[in-house]
Amino acid sequence: MNQRLRRFLAASSAAACAIVPVAGCSSDGERTAPPAKKAEPGRFASSNPGSVNTYWIRAPEGLILVDTLRTPADARTALAQIKKTGEPVAAILLTHSHPDHVGGAGALHQAFPKAPVYASKATDTTMREDKLGLYRLARSANPNFPAELTYADRAFEDGVPLRVAGLRLETAGFAHGESDTATVYRRSDTGDLFSGDLATGKVTPALIEGTSCGWLQDLDRLGERFPNARTMYPGHGAAGPARALIDEQRRYLRTFRGLVRPAVAPDSPGGRTVAPGEQKSITAELDRAYPGRPPVADLPTIVQENIKAVARELSAEDPAKTPAACAAPRSATGPRPRSSAAA
């Protein structure tokens, strides 16, 4: 190509960019490559019951893993998929301390010993103290749960942005909701949220800690903290639009509380205790409203345990002091669960 032709083509390109600005034009009129398409995170979900997710994010310096599954065996199964990427693992992030998200950390850290494990200081403390005895319970229920945990070697304050494997991540901490402590990670470049169990997709959650009101307040704070979040990658279930998953989780918790609340009214068949017939009715109502939702834990009686825990929580609440996020709607008291002859 001669010099005169080159000048003509460059001028034509600059004119086109000036008249109709399009992707591929730079400020000086030269053509540039279109932006690369965002790579979706990889995902491995363990089998049901109690399916749980681990994700891997492609970062400039390698893969970032988010959560580590329930057991070393689950983690080793995920490793087979992770290694197919051909990329090194540069870091491991923990969202919260629940056994099903930290039990596989040892196996992953052993496979990638140079990859630091990150957790908030609050989560790290909760794991080391285990005041609720969750790890003892996990070991008694599942012989594959590790006898010893792998803890974080990079603990950080919630709210402090992190630079991990060449990627900037925003962090936000939440407490006394789905878990004692929880950290959400947001990719600054894509707006993606890795939410742990704060908002999950189409699963039956664990409410056995009796903190559904705190969870509802956390959901409000999550939406306020990241109003422009795009896709949310939850600890259980499929990814989806962040706002939709937050709203869905909120509806489930409010529905659950609305079904249990009449069963602990002073004039209910069991008084402040949910009678067997009421529990059966609540379970049936949930099955109708949320059919086919797998549980987040391998606990056959998870719904019944959830009902007992929320009943205790509601019995202890002072309606006059209940936060707005948790209060019963004024215009709807909800159907009273039906008792049966067996009650």
C-alpha positions in Angstrom: 0.0 0.0 0.0 1.5 3.4 -1.0 1.7 6.4 1.3 -1.0 8.4 -0.6 -3.5 5.5 -0.2 -2.7 5.1 3.5 -3.4 8.8 4.1 -6.7 8.6 2.3 -7.9 5.5 4.3 -6.8 7.1 7.6 -8.7 10.3 6.7 -11.8 8.4 5.7 -11.8 6.4 9.0 -11.4 9.6 11.1 -14.2 11.3 9.2 -16.5 8.3 9.8 -15.7 8.2 13.5 -16.3 12.0 13.8 -19.7 11.8 12.0 -21.0 8.6 13.7 -19.1 7.7 16.9 -19.0 3.9 17.2 -17.2 1.2 19.1 -13.8 0.7 17.6 -13.0 4.4 17.2 -10.5 6.1 19.4 -10.4 9.9 20.1 -7.9 10.5 17.4 -9.9 8.7 14.7 -7.9 5.5 14.6 -9.7 2.1 14.8 -9.3 0.1 18.0 -10.3 -3.4 18.9 -13.8 -3.8 20.4 -13.9 -4.4 24.2 -13.5 -8.0 25.1 -16.6 -9.9 26.2 -16.8 -10.5 30.0 -15.8 -14.0 31.0 -18.5 -15.5 33.2 -17.3 -17.1 36.4 -16.9 -20.9 36.4 -19.2 -22.7 38.8 -19.3 -26.2 40.4 -22.3 -27.2 42.4 -22.1 -30.3 44.7 -24.9 -32.8 44.5 -28.2 -32.5 46.4 -29.4 -32.7 49.1 -27.5 -29.6 50.4 -26.0 -28.6 47.1 -23.5 -25.7 47.5 -21.5 -23.6 45.0 -17.9 -22.7 44.5 -17.0 -20.2 41.8 -13.8 -19.3 40.0 -13.2 -15.8 38.6 -10.6 -15.2 35.9 -8.3 -12.5 37.1 -5.1 -11.1 35.4 -2.8 -13.2 37.7 -4.9 -16.4 37.8 -8.1 -17.7 39.2 -9.9 -16.5 42.3 -12.0 -19.2 44.0 -15.0 -18.1 46.0 -16.0 -20.5 48.8 -14.8 -24.1 49.1 -17.8 -26.5 49.4 -18.8 -28.7 52.3 -16.1 -31.5 52.4 -12.6 -32.2 51.0 -14.2 -34.8 48.7 -16.5 -32.2 47.2 -13.5 -29.8 46.7 -11.5 -32.5 45.0 -14.4 -33.1 42.6 -14.5 -29.4 41.8 -10.7 -29.4 41.3 -11.1 -31.6 38.2 -13.1 -28.8 36.5 -10.9 -26.0 37.8 -7.8 -27.6 36.5 -9.3 -27.9 33.0 -9.0 -24.1 32.7 -5.3 -24.5 32.6 -4.9 -21.4 34.8 -3.3 -21.3 38.2 -5.3 -20.5 41.3 -4.1 -17.3 42.8 -6.4 -16.8 45.8 -9.3 -18.3 47.7 -12.1 -16.1 49.2 -14.5 -17.1 52.0 -17.9 -15.4 52.3 -18.9 -16.7 55.7 -18.2 -19.4 58.3 -20.9 -22.0 57.7 -19.6 -25.5 57.4 -20.8 -26.1 53.9 -18.7 -23.2 52.6 -15.4 -23.8 54.4 -15.1 -27.6 54.8 -13.2 -28.0 51.5 -10.7 -25.2 52.1 -8.0 -27.6 53.2 -8.1 -29.7 50.0 -8.1 -26.6 47.8 -5.2 -25.0 49.8 -3.3 -28.2 49.6 -3.7 -28.3 45.8 -2.7 -24.6 45.5 -0.4 -23.9 48.4 0.7 -20.6 47.1 -2.9 -19.3 47.0 -3.7 -17.3 50.1 -7.0 -17.8 51.8 -8.9 -14.5 52.4 -11.7 -13.9 55.0 -12.9 -11.0 57.0 -11.6 -10.7 60.5 -15.1 -11.2 61.8 -15.5 -14.5 59.8 -12.1 -15.7 60.8 -12.8 -15.1 64.5 -16.2 -16.9 64.2 -14.5 -19.9 62.5 -11.8 -20.1 65.2 -14.2 -19.8 68.1 -17.2 -21.8 66.8 -19.4 -20.6 69.6 -22.5 -22.2 68.1 -20.8 -25.6 67.7 -21.6 -25.7 64.0 -18.4 -27.6 63.1 -19.0 -30.2 65.9 -22.5 -30.7 64.5 -21.2 -31.0 60.9 -18.7 -33.7 62.0 -21.4 -35.7 63.8 -23.7 -35.5 60.8 -21.2 -36.0 58.0 -18.1 -38.2 58.6 -16.5 -36.5 55.5 -16.4 -33.1 57.2 -12.7 -32.4 58.1 -11.4 -33.0 61.6 -9.4 -29.7 61.3 -10.3 -26.6 59.5 -8.1 -24.4 57.3 -8.2 -20.8 58.4 -7.6 -17.6 56.5 -4.0 -16.3 56.3 -5.2 -13.0 54.9 -7.8 -11.5 57.3 -9.2 -8.0 56.4 -11.7 -5.5 57.8 -15.1 -5.6 56.1 -15.6 -2.6 53.9 -12.0 -2.4 52.8 -11.4 -2.9 49.1 -9.0 -5.7 48.1 -6.6 -6.1 45.3 -6.5 -9.8 44.6 -4.7 -11.4 41.7 -4.7 -8.1 39.9 -8.4 -7.6 40.3 -10.1 -4.9 42.5 -12.9 -6.2 44.8 -15.1 -4.2 47.0 -16.2 -5.8 50.3 -19.2 -5.3 52.6 -19.9 -7.0 55.9 -23.2 -8.1 57.3 -24.0 -9.6 60.7 -26.7 -11.5 62.7 -28.7 -12.5 59.6 -28.3 -15.7 57.6 -25.1 -16.2 59.5 -23.3 -14.5 62.4 -21.0 -12.7 60.0 -21.0 -12.6 56.2 -18.9 -10.8 53.5 -20.1 -9.9 50.0 -17.5 -9.3 47.3 -18.2 -7.0 44.3 -16.1 -6.9 41.2 -15.5 -3.3 40.5 -15.1 -3.9 36.7 -18.3 -5.8 36.1 -20.6 -5.1 39.1 -21.0 -8.8 39.8 -21.8 -9.7 43.4 -20.6 -12.9 45.2 -23.2 -13.0 48.0 -22.6 -16.2 49.8 -26.0 -17.2 51.4 -27.4 -13.7 51.8 -29.7 -14.1 48.8 -30.0 -17.5 47.2 -31.9 -18.7 44.2 -34.9 -21.0 44.5 -33.8 -23.1 47.4 -35.1 -23.8 50.9 -32.8 -21.8 53.3 -31.7 -22.7 56.8 -33.4 -20.6 59.4 -32.3 -22.7 62.3 -30.3 -19.9 63.9 -33.5 -17.9 64.5 -32.4 -14.7 63.0 -34.9 -14.1 60.1 -35.5 -10.5 61.2 -31.7 -9.7 61.1 -31.6 -11.4 57.7 -34.4 -9.2 56.4 -32.5 -6.1 57.6 -29.3 -7.4 56.0 -31.1 -7.7 52.6 -32.2 -4.0 52.9 -28.6 -3.0 53.6 -27.3 -5.2 50.8 -29.6 -3.4 48.3 -28.6 0.0 49.6 -24.9 -0.8 49.6 -24.8 -2.0 46.0 -27.8 -0.4 44.2 -26.3 -0.8 40.8 -25.2 -4.4 41.2 -25.8 -6.6 38.1 -25.5 -10.4 38.4 -25.4 -12.1 41.8 -23.7 -15.4 42.3 -25.1 -17.0 45.4 -23.8 -19.8 47.6 -26.7 -22.0 46.6 -28.7 -22.2 43.5 -28.3 -20.4 40.1 -27.0 -16.9 39.5 -29.4 -14.2 38.5 -30.1 -10.4 38.5 -29.0 -9.1 41.9 -32.2 -7.1 42.6 -34.4 -10.1 41.7 -32.6 -12.5 44.0 -32.7 -10.0 46.9 -36.4 -9.4 46.4 -37.1 -13.2 46.1 -35.2 -13.9 49.3 -37.1 -11.1 51.1 -40.5 -12.5 49.9 -39.6 -16.0 51.1 -38.6 -14.8 54.6 -41.6 -12.6 55.0 -43.9 -15.4 53.8 -42.3 -17.8 56.3 -42.7 -15.4 59.2 -46.3 -14.6 58.1 -47.2 -18.3 58.2 -45.5 -18.9 61.6 -46.7 -15.8 63.4 -50.4 -16.8 63.9 -49.2 -20.2 65.2 -47.4 -18.5 68.2 -50.3 -16.2 69.0 -51.5 -16.6 72.7 -54.9 -17.9 71.5 -53.5 -20.4 69.0 -53.9 -24.1 69.6 -50.3 -24.5 71.0 -50.1 -21.0 72.5 -46.5 -19.8 72.1 -45.5 -23.3 70.8 -46.4 -24.5 67.3 -48.7 -27.4 67.6 -48.1 -30.5 65.4 -51.2 -29.7 63.3 -50.0 -26.1 62.8 -46.6 -27.3 61.8 -48.1 -29.7 59.3 -50.3 -26.9 57.8 -47.3 -24.4 57.6 -45.3 -27.1 55.8 -48.1 -27.7 53.3 -48.5 -24.0 52.6 -44.8 -23.6 51.9 -44.9 -26.6 49.6 -47.7 -25.0 47.7 -46.0 -21.6 47.5 -42.5 -22.9 46.8 -42.7 -26.4 45.2 -39.7 -28.5 44.5 -37.1 -26.3 46.2 -34.1 -28.3 47.4 -32.7 -27.7 50.9 -29.4 -25.9 51.4 -28.4 -28.5 54.0 -28.4 -32.3 54.1 -31.0 -32.2 56.9 -34.2 -34.1 56.2 -36.2 -32.1 58.7 -34.9 -28.7 57.7 -38.4 -27.1 57.2 -39.6 -28.4 60.6 -36.5 -27.1 62.3 -36.9 -23.8 60.5 -40.4 -23.5 61.8 -39.4 -24.2 65.4 -36.5 -21.6 65.2 -38.6 -18.9 63.7 -41.4 -19.6 66.2 -39.0 -19.1 69.1 -37.8 -15.9 67.4 -41.3 -14.5 66.9 -42.4 -15.4 70.4 -39.5 -13.3 71.8 -40.1 -10.3 69.6 -41.8 -7.2 70.9 -44.2 -6.0 68.1 -43.8 -2.4 69.3 -40.0 -2.7 68.7 -39.9 -4.9 65.6 -37.9 -3.2 62.8 -40.0 -2.1 59.8 -38.2 -4.7 57.6 -39.6 -7.5 59.8 -43.0 -6.1 60.8 -46.2 -7.9 59.7 -48.1 -5.9 57.0 -50.9 -3.9 58.6 -53.4 -4.8 56.0 -52.8 -8.6 56.2 -52.5 -10.7 59.3 -52.0 -13.8 57.2 -54.0 -17.1 57.3 -53.8 -18.9 60.6 -52.3 -22.4 60.1 -55.0 -25.0 60.4 -54.7 -27.5 63.3 -55.7 -31.1 62.9 -57.1 -33.8 65.1 -53.6 -35.0 65.7 -52.7 -31.7 67.4 
